[in-house]
Structures are given as C-alpha cells and as structure tokens.
Amino acid sequence: MIDDISTKVGIVVDVSTTLNPYREITVTTIAVLGAGRVGSAIARTAMDAGFEVNLAASGPAEDIALLAEIVTPGARAMTAADAVQGADIVVVAVPLHKHRTIDPTGLRGKIVVDAMNYWAAVDGAIDQFDADPRTSSEIVAEHFAGARVVKAFNHIGYHDLEEHRLPRGATGRRALAVASDDRAAAGEIAQVIERIGFDALDAGPLVAGAALEPGTEIFSGAFDAEALQHRLDEAAALASTPTLP
Ligand SMILES: NC(=O)c1ccc[n+]([C@@H]2O[C@H](COP(=O)([O-])OP(=O)(O)OC[C@H]3O[C@@H](n4cnc5c(N)ncnc54)[C@H](OP(=O)(O)O)[C@@H]3O)[C@@H](O)[C@H]2O)c1
C-alpha cells in the first residue's frame, strides 16, 4: 500500500520524495520497442507531450520507416539496438512471448517500462508464465537483469491511451498505476504518465503489479485517482492477509 499519495478533487498530491510527478522532468527521449497497437499509441502520446521518440520493431529501421511516417509522424524509425542507445527510458511493447527476443545488454542501467501483459485467454498460454507463480513483470525483469524495470501502461487499452488523456487537474482525469522495485524509476515514469495526460499512482513493488494484471478489476476498468487508489489499497490489504493453512 502506498500511503504517501493523497487525492483532492481529482488532483493527485504526492508528498513523497521519490515519486513526485511535479518534479522537473529529466526524460527527453523515449525508445519504444514494438511498433504495433500499444507501441504506436505510446509513441504518439509521448510525442504530443513533448518527448522525442525512437521507434523500433523486430527488424531493420527501413522496415518500419513508412509505417512510422504515417502512423507515428515525428518518431525516428530505428533498429531496436539503435533506439535504445540514445534513450533515457525504454518502453517494451512487444507480445509477451517475444520479450526474450529483445537483447537485454543495451538495457542495463536504463529505466525499462514493461507495458506487456500475460493474457492467456486472448494471446494464448505461455508455458514459462504458467509454470512461474511470480507476476509477469517479475519474470520479465529477470530477462532484463540490470535494468530498472517499471510496470506501466498495461492496464489501459491502446485506443484509450489517446482518448482518455486530460490536462492535469481536470475533473475525472483517469489514473494509471506504476509498479517497480526501483522507487526513483517509478517516479520518473510517474512524471511521464502525468505529462502524457493521466494521474500517476504508485502500486508499490513489482510483485504488487499483480493488482494490474489481466483478470483484475483494475485491468478491466477505468478509474480516477481516488477510485484507483482505493482499489490498490484493497489489493495490498488482500495480499498481506495471511492465508489459512
Ligand atoms: N492491445 C492493447 O490495448 C494493450 C494494452 C496494454 C498492453 N498491451 C500489451 O502490449 C504488448 C503489445 O501489444 P500490441 O497489441 O501492441 O501488439 P502488436 O500490435 O502485435 O505489436 C507488436 C509489435 O512488437 C514488435 N516486436 C516483436 N518483437 C520485437 C523485438 N524483439 N523488438 C522490437 N519490436 C518487436 C512487432 O514488430 P514485428 O512486426 O517486426 O514483429 C510489432 O511491431 C502485449 O504484451 C500486450 O499484452 C496491449
């Protein structure tokens, strides 16, 4: 449970030192790995918010150059390796079963946003994730060892990402949660989310990202900060309740 964030008439007031969306933002270039539905939507909304975007799919830059020009005008089409190199943060928005095709070497030390979901009912089962009781982001973080992994953008549809944006302070502004074992990285991504057009709430460490996964109320709904905080608190309370033997 995160108790250092309070809500007042739809405005998130963050009194923490590490997760403060009102701090001056330091991120300028975002690499988006995955030029599909989510990757394109994140690229467009990030550029609208003033960020520079390097966009990559699985192949050479020229394979997505035309797509980038039409679907994400302003984004620089690159290979994944080049996109990551000059970026402050890296968003991974590829099908989950393909996350291991991303070379983790260039991601070491970088903030890596895991926007992926394990949604077996829609995308099919993945043995590795079925066999592992951890959250999908914890498993992903293992592959990206050395990266500062933040779970974010996973509980909003790609179309809603563009349509639900509102200016800071607007009534009913939708809130998105971030989960990370790295508090400072969570704070950076909270700033990005705020600037894109959503309130940002801290869900806690990666393990708490379970509350954002497919099948949860948070995943299926759309909530303002107060309502989302309430659900995060409920999930945290449930997670800390000892189970009967
Ligand atoms: N759909 C939603 O509303 C939504 C919302 C939140 C989260 N998500 C999650 O976001 C992830 C992506 O979903 P999507 O719907 O955007 O998928 P998508 O439309 O199928 O796009 C996938 C993209 O990933 C690229 N890719 C594959 N391997 C890559 C690699 N090694 N390096 C760089 N790019 C690579 C693909 O490029 P190639 O064509 O070159 O393979 C493609 O551009 C999934 O995990 C999904 O669960 C989806």
The ligand as an ORCA input file, in Angstrom:
! r2SCAN-3c Opt
* xyz 0 1
  N      -3.682     -4.031    -27.173
  C      -3.819     -3.297    -26.063
  O      -4.723     -2.451    -25.920
  C      -2.815     -3.489    -24.946
  C      -2.878     -2.639    -23.840
  C      -1.890     -2.722    -22.859
  C      -0.857     -3.640    -23.010
  N      -0.828     -4.476    -24.075
  C       0.315     -5.397    -24.213
  O       1.273     -4.741    -25.074
  C       2.028     -5.730    -25.786
  C       1.993     -5.394    -27.264
  O       0.651     -5.497    -27.721
  P       0.199     -4.921    -29.136
  O      -1.264     -5.117    -29.182
  O       0.744     -3.553    -29.350
  O       0.969     -5.948    -30.131
  P       1.094     -5.864    -31.705
  O       0.126     -4.875    -32.262
  O       1.051     -7.279    -32.188
  O       2.569     -5.275    -31.974
  C       3.690     -5.962    -31.579
  C       4.938     -5.212    -32.060
  O       6.068     -5.767    -31.398
  C       7.116     -5.815    -32.363
  N       8.192     -6.716    -31.940
  C       8.191     -8.060    -31.830
  N       9.404     -8.493    -31.395
  C      10.171     -7.375    -31.233
  C      11.502     -7.144    -30.809
  N      12.307     -8.152    -30.446
  N      11.968     -5.874    -30.777
  C      11.181     -4.835    -31.124
  N       9.890     -4.981    -31.518
  C       9.393     -6.242    -31.589
  C       6.414     -6.231    -33.631
  O       7.257     -5.978    -34.738
  P       7.457     -7.052    -35.943
  O       6.275     -6.857    -36.821
  O       8.747     -6.636    -36.539
  O       7.492     -8.424    -35.293
  C       5.211     -5.316    -33.547
  O       5.528     -4.038    -34.053
  C       1.411     -7.088    -25.446
  O       2.175     -7.703    -24.436
  C       0.023     -6.722    -24.900
  O      -0.442     -7.669    -23.957
  C      -1.782     -4.421    -25.053
*
